[in-house]
């Protein structure tokens, strides 16, 4: 082969080798680049997902306005966590538990409802919205961190409470000033009464001495009786005139003392009345206006309701309750909006059958239930007197008192014969009438006439005694209709076996 052609062939060979080498290098570099690019793309996608889970694009663009100034040594997220911790610390105080933001916020919000419940006793709060029965699954498990919305802002609540505290403090100061003034007046009245009492005691001593003098004069008169008639008559006349003068003076002194005592008693009564206006005497009927429980659920189509009383409260089947509006409370006459009867009981709740209700004012959740006789905490004492028409027949029942006493005992109350300091309530029927005392002729025709007359007098005397004792001891008195209204039993009295 010619030399020139060999050199050309070697050059092409070297070129080919070089091209192949470069191709291999380029291919290797491309593969390495592709692998790295895929790794970088995967890392980018993962980082993008992490960023998206932290904040969307709009939030990322407005990160500065959302977070504010970033704290030194903190990321934007760390800055937000620090701000959240500050708010939680403001609500719950320190230390702040090391837990998630969700739990921190849930704990902070859960701490508010108990405070709202306590605040309801002092200021009005908006009622929570009624839950949507279609939106809530009753069988779904409770979410441990579920947070119900708060009905009022804490700043508003604090402001209202501080305003209420200021008003209460002002009223307390005013009441204390009035009480101090009344105490001074009361002390003056007591001092006047004591002074009058001392004066009256001194006069009583004088009157006692005068009585002793009269006795002495009487003894002297007995001696004078033994003298001759003329001297005796003259002496008696003189002593009679003296006794009349002393008796007249004594009567005048007694009338003056009674007048002074009346004035002192009037001042004392005025002072006591003024004190009662500032701090009135307790209402004897207050226990009757205390609800025993409340309605927690109403099933109007089924004619039943559920109340928050059960076997733990010593409830039993057949007990009736009167139902009252939660907002209006229990009225003075005890007239209820509805009456219910206990059908079945659990430990803390009971199912009740609706005996009567008002179409325009149906039973609602939160309404109050009460029974004058039944009490979960104590056994009330009752005294019953008078005549009662139990079944509204128009005539008094001869055994009405024993039947009412049986109902009281059945529902957990006690019955006493006479009114005492332990008596809680008095149930009075109509006043027993007393017929004219039968003559001998009437007794001969009806041998039981005198017995009936004595029994009527005795029943009337007991009626008057019970009523007077109840009034003097300030024991609440209920007639038959008011008694039935407060026990939720008005619809049952006409039914067989009601008593």
C-alpha positions, 0 to 999 in steps of 0.5 A: 500500500502506498505510504500516503494512503497508509497515513490517511487510514491511520488518521481515520482510525484515530478519528474513529476511536476518538469519536467513539471515546467521545460518544461513550463519554457523552453517553455516560455523562448524559446518563449520569446527568439524567439520573441526577436530574431525576433525583433532583426532580424527585427531591423537588417534588417532595420538597414542593409537597412539604411546602404545600402542606405548610402553606399554599402559594397564596399564603407563601406569597403573603407570608410576611403579612400573615406571620409579621416580623420574624423573631430572631432565631425562629423560622416563620413557622416557629414564629407563629408557634411562639405567638400561639404559645403566648395566646394559650399562656394568656388563657391557661397560664403557664407552663405550656405543655409540649404538644401539638397546636391542635391540642393546645387550642382545643385545651384553651377553648375547652377551658372557656365553657365552664367559665361561661356557665359560671358567668351565666349566674351574673350576666346574660349570655347568648344561647347556643344554636340548636344542633342539626339532627341530620348533620350529626351521627349519633353512633359516630365516636366522639372526637377527643379534640373536637371543639365547639364554638364559643358563644361570646368573646372573652374580652366582652365577657370580662368587660361585662363581668367587670361592669357587673362587679362594679355595679354590685360593689356600688350596691353593696356600699350603698346597702352598707351605708343604709344598714349602718344608718338603720343600725344607729336608729335601731340602737336608739330605739333599743336604748329608748325601750330599755330606758322605758323598761327600767322606768316601768320596772321602777313603777311596778315596784312602786305599785307593789309597794302600794299593794302592800300598803293596801294590804296593811290598810285592810288589816287595819280595817279588820281591827277597826271593825271591832270598834263601835259602829259610829267610829267604825263607819267614820273610819271606813268612810275616811279610808274609802275616800283615801283608797279611791284617791289612791286608786284613781292616781294608780289608774292614771299612772298605769295608763301613762305607763301603757302609753309610754310602752306603746310609743317604745314598741312603735319605735321598735317596730318601725326600726325592725320594719326598716331593717326588713326593707334592707334585709327582708325576712326569708320567703317561707314559700321559697322551697316550693319554687325550687325545681327538682330537675329539668327536661333533657329531651322531648318526643312530642309525637310519642307523648313522652319526655326525658328528665335528668332524674333517676334511681340515684335520686330515689325516683320511682315509677308513678310519681308525677311532676309539674312542668314549668317554663325555664325562663318564667320559672315556677309561678306563685300559684303553681299553675304548670304548663304541663303534667307528666308521670314517670314510666321508666328509670335509669340511674340518672335519667327517666322516661315520663308520659305526658299527662297534659300539656298546652298546645300553644306552649308545648314542653321544651328542652330545659323546662323545669319539673317539680313536685311539692312532696318529693325531694331527693335530699330530704323528707318534708313534713306535712300537716293536713286539716279541713274538708276536701272534695277529692274527686270534684263531686261537689261533696267533701269526702269523709276520709279525704285527710287519710287519703291525702296523708297516704299520698304524701307518705307514698311519695316520700313525705312525712305527716304530723298531727300538729304544726311545729318548727319542723313542719314544712307545709300545711295543706288546708281544705275548706273550713269545717262547718259546725251545725247548731247544737242539737236539742234534747228533743233532736237527740231523742230522735237521732242519738248520733246527733250530739256525736256529730256535733262534737266531731264537727266542733273538734274538726273546726277547732283543729282547723283553726288551731292548725291555721293559726299555728302555721301563720304564727310560725310562717309555715307555707299554707296550700289549699287543695287546688294549689297543692295539686298544681305543685304536685302535677296530680291535678289531672289524676284526681278524677281517675279511679284509684287516684288516692 
